[in-house]
Amino acid sequence: MTTLRTTDTGDVVVEELLPAEVLPEHLASGAAARRAAIRQAAGRTLGRRRTATRASHVLCALSVGICLVPLVALLAYTTARGIHAINLGFFVHDPTPPGIPGGGIRNAIAGSVLIVGLGALMAIPIGIVAALFLLERRGRVATIVRFGADVLTGVPSIAMGIFAYALLVEPLGHFSALAGCFALAVLMLPIVIRASESAMASVPVDLREAALALGARRSRVARSVVLRGAMAGLVTGSLLAIARAVGETAPLLFTTSSDLFNLSPLQPTGSLPLTIYANGTQAFPEAQQIAWGTAFTLLVLVLLLSIAARIVAGRLARGSRWANSRSKR
Amino acid sequence: MTQDTVTSETQTEQPDMPTAVPTPDGAALDGATGSSPARPPRLSDPLPDTGNAVTLQGVGVSFGDHQVVRDVSFNLARNRVTALVGPSGCGKTTLLRAINRLHDDAGGTVSGSIRIGDLDVYAKDTQPELVRSRVGMVFQRPNPFPNMSIFENVVSGLRFNGVRSKTILREAAESALHHAALWELVKDRLHSPAGVLSGGQQQRLCIARALAVEPEVLLMDEPCSALDPIATAKIEELIARLAADVTVCLVTHNMFQARRVSHYTAVFLLGDDRRTGQLIEYGQTDHVFEVPMDLRTKAYVTGQMG
């Protein structure tokens, strides 16, 4: 291919667009030998590379196997110990005093739902909006908030508990569901923020710009494009945060502690993890049995939440896969 | 790189050329590629036969129950450029990726037979890595490894294939960069990150990277679709030159590009079920464009459909 160019003197010259480069003599003469050497190296190392590949496959399989051992063992053991405690009465009765047979964990289930539910109501909207802020407003404030969220992730949950104690239990003078759900909300917040931020960051800039170019305000873009596009990730992140919070014991120890059935946020309330703790530390076989039954219930609950998160994410993602990204094949 | 290597190539296989277009005067002139044609090459002059580098026989590719392309049979003539053209979604790229077994890890199933010289690509004991060491590939978007220098990029394929010798690495890199017409541009900054190059230069770097392994076949999947016209023209010029050393298979949406750079053209369209692509015409490029056998080809290459 050629192109025309006018020189300084006004002459028009024909020029090649991409001048061919002549291979220097020492490279040209060695070409055949080099080609043979490369072919040979590729062929010679093939077997070794295959062996290495197989070895790494074995190593990967082994690692996966080792990872699964504690998980499977935990599930199996808890199921084996806990399944005997499970019957309808276990879910609809309140606990009985020590020594009296029967009794259930209705109080704990209701309490956990109340505490985690309220906590989620506090943490999830705030977390998602905070994540949106982090994404839309890159700046010093955003950096500080992001760093804060990271630090918060690492704060031991017992510290959340004592913080909630100082803030809500001491002034009120008694334990309450509210104090517990506040502690859990603080615990969930960074998880929600981080998950939401990465979900929203994966919405392509193109889509954002397409909406802006159509005359949408930034707030409208955030609502109609970013939030909607990231919905699958937001739901997954929130459900995982809930799954995490429902099993937390430490923040509830000195914020909600009670055996009572209660639906008022301002009263002390039972909860699943505390029921396990309280019963599991007792010597009576009946109490032990209740602890295992509760542990099994809690495990199933968390499992269901995780499965729900996956299903919801799959459903939502199917509708909103970006048209021209061949991302995960 | 010399222009006349193609004619001196030993013919190892019988010609498998289409008999579509008659040769009125029967005189096979060297004019189409030769150095000094006696008269301007005419439409019907068939190109000198150079044998086949790749043979495809009844090739089909399916993903799950979706047959993407089926029953494709044609050959890639050695040291020629063969263009695969056709509308989006008719299986051109899918077929191209079958040649170097890129569907292996993506869940695609390939049926039929593909041979590269004496190598049966899908034989049970053929390792995909061996196939890929003999078949280079260039992708739609320039994709140099961002964390490697220009030099590291060019020799990466050699390293993957177990070449250790410093001398060979250095010489192969220089040689490949010469072939990609990039050496003069980068010789003083071989150790800069590949990201300092422009898009078109990055694509030439990717071509050099593929060439460094000394492949027999170079697969190019719309190599210019992310480039501007000048960079595109340069790549096209390069492709035309590369055919002296390597067999090129070029997927393109651009029919003008197919016309400009390819010797042979294979036209793909969707079949009657509207989801399975098939080969509807294969032949020498000027024949396909000037006197297509298939009405659909004619409609497509003249822009009435597609």
Interface residues (C-beta under 8 A of the other chain):
Chain A: M1 E16 L17 L18 P19 A20 E21 V22 L23 P24 L27 G30 A31 R34 R35 A37 I38 R39 A41 A42 G43 R44 T45 L46 R48 R49 R50 R329
Chain B: M1 A106 G107 Q127 E129 L130 S133 L158 N161 G162 V163 R164 S165 I168 E171 A172 E174 S175 H178 H179 A181 W183 E184 V213 E214 I230 A233 K234 E236 E237 L238 R241
